Amino acid sequence: MGHYRKGHFRKDGKWVSGHYVSTFGRKRKSASPQGCAVVFFGGIISLLIYLLR
């Protein structure tokens, strides 16, 4: 699931080169910022456990 996006200028004027966009990934990110935080904190906790071991 996804599509190839041609190069274009963004609204803020930055040039975005052509790349493959996965619509599924973008939808998930915008839908659940909480899930991203969970992964982030999970990484920190696992890192702490690894360092303290």
Summary of the structure (lengths in Angstrom):
residues: 53
radius of gyration: 17.0
end to end distance: 41.2
largest distance: 48.7
contacts: 95
relative contact order: 0.14
helix: 55%
strand: 19%
